[in-house]
Amino acid sequence: MQKDRSDNTPIGWSAVGGQTLSAHRIPGLDEKDQPTCGGSSSGPATGIVAGFSPLGIGTETSGSVVYPASCCGLYGMKLTPGSASTEGVFKLSNSFDGLGVLGRTPRDLALLTQIIFNKDRRELLGPQNLASVLDDSGWRDLSIGIVEPTWGVPYALDKWSGQDVKSAYEAVPTRLKDRGAKVEYPLSVPDGTALKCGEDSLITAAYAEFPKRVEEFISNFEENADLKCLADVIRWNEKNPDALPEPYTTQTELIRSRDSGMSEGRHEEVCNELRRLVLEGDMGRLMDDKGLDVVLAPSDSTLVSYSACAGWPIATVPLGRMERNGQPFGLFVLARENREDVLLKFMHLFEGAFAQVGLLAEPLKAGAR
């Protein structure tokens, strides 16, 4: 949540521990050129790469699991919201947030997902074990849509138009076709910035919910002093400037959320419209008309907005590392509601088809800073 506190706070930074550093850092490389670990679930992602844990769990509104997983060269997946308990989890919203899993292999994700699925999802799954979808039956059962390499990446255009990254991405459609998959490339669909209801968006709707989520989270603690709500948190930070060390001393996003003013009726209208825009708009229609099981996009892209607005699961797979600094990058993979099995099948087959990528997430080398 540190990124949501202020509009000038870097991804992966916290007032407690400072800046989370990528485990892919290169000794001696200029700081501005070092790889990023992404965020906001940068802790679990970096911890796995560093060898502290084989698995990780995070929460995602829009990208907070799959983005750091991609930046760290891992596999990651946000589950369909509501498919795993979020009791005790500090959430931005109930409308868009869900748990996500991170690991080195698709099998790791399948086993962890099976464990954290709630009773309803396990019943929906039936006797099938998620790990059972990780077979080598081939690509012929999968129909895949792939957008262009610079789709939905306004803040990472240089990266995805760079020759090394672009070439790796553009090799994917051919490789998958050669393996027998049905591929639609390039898939033409508006990027995630088109998902708006008037002047409102996923962010404004989530921010309108956040004050209630703060109150719920604080209520979990018996001793919460004078903190009862978001306004109390803002006032406490103002009175205790040491809690906001330089240079990140502002609370712009907390204040924006506190002052949202969106009515419950308007909030419901916005959430319903955002979901409709995905299900009945270009993305849902294209997936129906072309019979697509998954849609692939760059791992910095706004495909995460489609996932959040529709309540669909989304995953990431590692594709390569940038030549200039070793920064891992990958693909986002979108599937329909409750189709984690399809995502896991794709990830497993992808792991075999792109074996040359190997385990990008090598344990942190001693002394790398």
C-alpha positions, 0 to 999 in steps of 0.5 A, a space after each residue: 500500500 505504500 505506492 497508494 499513499 502518495 503519487 511520488 512514492 516509488 514502487 517497492 518502497 516502504 517507510 519501514 524498510 525503505 526501497 526493496 531492491 531487485 535480486 537481479 541487480 548487477 554490481 557496479 551498474 549505475 543506480 538509475 540503470 539497475 533492474 526493478 523488482 516491481 510492486 506492490 508485492 515486491 517483497 514476496 517476489 524478491 524473497 523467492 528470487 533471493 532464495 528466502 522462500 519457494 512460494 509467495 502470496 500477495 494481493 492484487 487490485 490491478 497488477 500488484 502480483 503479476 507485475 513484480 512476478 514478471 520483473 523478477 523472472 517468476 511465474 505469477 497468477 492473480 486468482 479470480 476475486 472471491 475464490 480464496 479468503 481475504 480475511 485479515 488482508 489489507 485491501 484497497 477494495 472489495 470490488 477488484 482485489 484478490 489473492 495471487 500466487 508467485 513461484 518459480 514454476 507453474 507446478 508450484 503455482 498449481 499446488 499453492 492455488 489448490 491449497 488456498 482455494 476456498 470451499 466453493 472453488 474447490 467444489 466447482 473444481 470437483 475431483 480435478 486436482 489443479 496439478 492434473 492440468 499440467 500435462 503434455 497433451 499439447 497446444 492444439 486445445 488452446 486458442 490464443 490471442 496476442 496483441 502487438 508488443 507496444 500495446 498498452 505500455 504508455 510508461 514502458 514504450 522504450 522498453 517494448 520497442 527496443 530491439 531485444 525485447 521486441 524480437 523476443 515478443 514477436 517470436 512468440 506467435 510463430 513459436 506457438 503456431 509451430 507447436 500447434 496452437 491456434 493463434 490470432 496475431 496481432 489481436 486488435 483491441 483497445 488498451 485498458 485505458 478505454 475502460 471508463 464510466 464517464 470521468 470515473 475509472 477502476 482507480 476512482 472506484 477503488 479509492 472510493 472504497 478504501 476508507 471502509 477497507 481501512 476501518 475494517 482492517 484496523 478493527 482486527 486489532 485490539 489495541 489500535 490507540 486513536 486510529 479508527 479510520 483513514 482520516 485518523 491515519 492521515 492526521 497521525 502521519 501529519 503529527 508524526 513526520 518521522 513516519 514519512 521520511 524524506 523524500 517521500 513525505 506526502 499523502 496525496 493518494 490517502 487524501 484523494 481517497 478520503 475526499 472521494 465523495 463518490 456515492 454508493 449508488 455511483 460506485 455500483 454504477 461505475 463497477 457494473 459499467 466497467 465489468 460490462 465494458 469487458 464482458 460485452 465490449 471488444 475484449 469479451 466479444 473478440 474472445 467469444 467470436 474467435 473462440 479465444 481461451 487466453 489473451 497475451 500482452 506485454 508484462 507492463 501493459 494495461 491488460 491488468 485493467 481488463 482482469 480487474 474490471 471483469 473479475 477475471 484471473 490473470 497470470 504472467 510467464 517469463 520471456 527473457 532479460 533485457 540486454 542492457 541490465 538483465 531486467 527480466 520481462 515477460 507476458 501477461 496472460 488473461 483468461 475468463 472468470 474461474 479459468 485458472 486451470 486454463 492459465 496453468 495449462 498455458 503456463 506449463 506448456 509455455 515453460 516447455 516451449 521456451 525452455 531456453 528462458 530457463 529459471 530466470 529467477 536465480 538465487 541472489 548472489 552474495 554481495 549484489 547490491 
